[in-house]
């Protein structure tokens, strides 16, 4: 088309803003989508960044109207094995990859890699390629999870005023047959049992 043969004017047209209102807190059947599965690193941390995995889940039955798509819940699976102040590593927290595995009645069993940082310290983390392979095997296998809402934070860690917040997967509903020993004694809404020794890496 030659330049000038058609023009657009916004006169009389409405601007439609994206509805970023989070889903209400509650239990949902979440279906993992292969679209959006990707390994990411924090750009701010540069070469010292530990990989994590971005995912998106469709909350079944949440479409706003007939024919529309179900709402999305975005979730990050953190892979670092560096313990927090409470001694718990991120993969073992509620909503993490260990609990996700157990929602299928399976135990996490991933190779452990080591990153040497710029200050000469090291940090262990789950092999992201193995975790990705596992996640891809669970696409379109819905699992029940409790979804909460967390405040939006700025880069300094301050709460963004006026922001409705973002959905967060607080915990996955576990397969009762997979819960044994220490896992039965833990508060399943906040964390799961520590990894079995065999899950420290494939042999």
C-alpha positions in Angstrom: 0.0 0.0 0.0 1.4 3.4 -1.0 1.9 6.0 1.8 -1.2 8.1 2.4 -3.8 5.7 1.0 -5.1 4.9 4.4 -5.0 6.7 7.8 -6.0 5.9 11.3 -7.7 8.3 13.7 -8.4 7.7 17.4 -11.3 10.1 17.4 -14.3 8.5 19.0 -12.4 5.4 20.1 -12.1 4.2 23.6 -8.8 3.1 25.2 -9.0 -0.3 26.9 -6.7 -0.8 29.8 -5.3 -4.2 30.7 -7.2 -5.7 33.7 -4.4 -6.7 36.1 -6.8 -7.4 39.0 -5.4 -10.6 40.6 -7.6 -13.7 41.1 -9.2 -13.9 44.6 -7.3 -16.0 47.1 -8.4 -19.6 47.0 -7.9 -23.1 45.6 -7.7 -23.5 41.9 -6.9 -26.2 39.3 -3.8 -25.0 37.6 -2.8 -26.2 34.2 0.9 -25.7 33.2 1.3 -24.2 29.8 4.4 -25.0 27.7 4.2 -21.4 26.4 6.2 -19.2 28.7 8.4 -21.9 30.1 11.9 -20.4 30.1 15.1 -20.3 32.1 15.9 -16.8 33.3 18.6 -15.0 35.3 18.5 -11.7 37.2 20.2 -9.1 35.0 21.1 -7.0 38.1 23.2 -9.8 39.6 25.2 -10.3 36.4 27.4 -13.4 36.3 26.6 -14.2 39.9 22.9 -14.8 39.1 21.5 -18.2 39.8 19.0 -19.4 37.1 15.3 -19.7 37.8 12.4 -20.9 35.7 9.5 -18.8 34.6 6.2 -20.6 34.2 2.6 -19.7 33.5 -0.5 -21.7 34.6 -4.0 -21.4 33.4 -6.5 -21.3 36.3 -9.3 -23.6 35.0 -12.8 -22.2 35.0 -11.8 -18.5 35.5 -12.6 -17.2 32.0 -14.5 -13.9 32.3 -17.0 -14.9 29.7 -17.9 -17.8 27.5 -15.3 -18.2 24.7 -12.7 -16.3 26.6 -9.4 -17.8 27.9 -8.9 -18.8 31.5 -6.9 -16.4 33.7 -3.1 -16.8 33.9 -1.1 -17.3 37.1 2.6 -16.5 36.6 5.0 -18.4 38.8 8.8 -18.7 39.3 10.5 -21.9 40.3 13.7 -20.9 42.2 16.6 -23.4 42.0 19.2 -22.0 44.4 20.2 -24.3 47.3 21.5 -21.5 49.4 19.5 -21.6 52.7 17.5 -18.6 53.9 17.7 -17.1 57.4 15.5 -19.9 58.6 17.7 -22.6 57.0 15.3 -23.5 54.3 16.2 -23.6 50.6 13.9 -22.0 48.0 13.0 -25.3 46.2 11.7 -26.8 49.5 9.4 -23.9 50.3 5.6 -24.0 49.7 4.9 -23.6 46.0 8.4 -24.6 45.0 9.6 -27.4 42.7 9.8 -30.0 45.4 6.2 -29.6 46.4 5.2 -29.5 42.8 6.8 -32.9 42.2 5.1 -34.3 45.3 1.7 -33.1 44.0 2.2 -35.9 41.4 3.3 -38.4 44.1 6.9 -38.1 43.0 10.1 -37.0 44.7 12.4 -34.3 43.2 15.5 -35.9 41.7 17.7 -33.3 39.9 21.4 -32.9 39.3 23.1 -30.2 41.4 25.4 -27.7 39.7 27.8 -25.3 41.3 28.4 -21.6 40.4 31.6 -19.9 41.3 30.9 -16.3 42.1 33.0 -13.2 41.5 33.9 -13.1 45.3 35.3 -16.7 44.9 32.4 -18.2 46.9 30.2 -20.9 45.4 26.5 -21.6 45.4 24.7 -24.9 44.5 21.6 -25.0 42.4 19.3 -27.5 40.6 20.3 -28.2 37.0 17.7 -25.9 35.1 17.8 -28.2 32.0 16.7 -31.2 34.1 14.0 -29.1 35.8 12.8 -27.8 32.5 12.6 -31.4 31.1 10.5 -32.4 34.1 8.2 -29.5 33.8 7.6 -30.1 30.1 6.5 -33.6 31.0 3.8 -32.1 33.2 2.2 -29.7 30.7 -1.6 -30.1 30.5 -1.7 -32.2 33.7 -3.7 -29.9 36.1 -2.9 -29.8 39.8 -4.8 -28.2 42.6 -3.0 -25.3 44.3 -3.7 -22.5 46.8 -3.3 -19.1 45.2 -2.6 -16.1 47.3 -1.9 -12.4 46.6 1.4 -10.7 47.3 2.2 -7.0 47.2 4.0 -5.5 44.2 7.5 -4.4 45.2 9.7 -1.8 43.5 13.5 -2.5 43.0 14.3 -1.2 46.5 11.8 -3.7 48.0 9.2 -1.1 48.9 5.5 -1.8 48.4 4.0 0.0 45.4 1.1 2.0 46.6 -2.2 1.6 44.7 -1.1 -1.6 42.9 -3.6 -4.5 43.4 -0.9 -7.0 43.9 0.1 -10.2 42.1 -1.0 -13.8 42.4 1.4 -16.2 44.0 1.2 -20.0 44.3 1.4 -20.5 48.0 1.3 -24.2 48.0 0.4 -27.3 45.9 -2.0 -29.9 47.1 0.1 -32.9 47.8 -0.5 -36.5 46.9 -1.4 -38.1 50.3 0.5 -41.3 49.4 3.7 -39.3 48.9 3.6 -37.7 52.4 5.7 -39.8 54.7 7.9 -39.2 57.8 9.0 -35.7 58.2 6.7 -34.4 55.5 3.7 -35.4 57.5 4.9 -33.4 60.5 5.6 -30.2 58.5 3.1 -27.4 58.0 2.1 -28.2 54.4 0.9 -24.7 53.7 4.3 -23.1 54.3 7.0 -25.6 53.4 7.7 -29.2 52.6 10.1 -31.8 54.0 13.7 -31.6 53.2 14.9 -33.3 50.1 15.8 -37.0 50.4 19.5 -37.6 50.2 19.2 -39.3 46.9 17.8 -36.1 45.4 21.0 -34.2 45.9 22.0 -35.2 42.3 21.7 -38.1 39.9 24.1 -41.0 40.3 
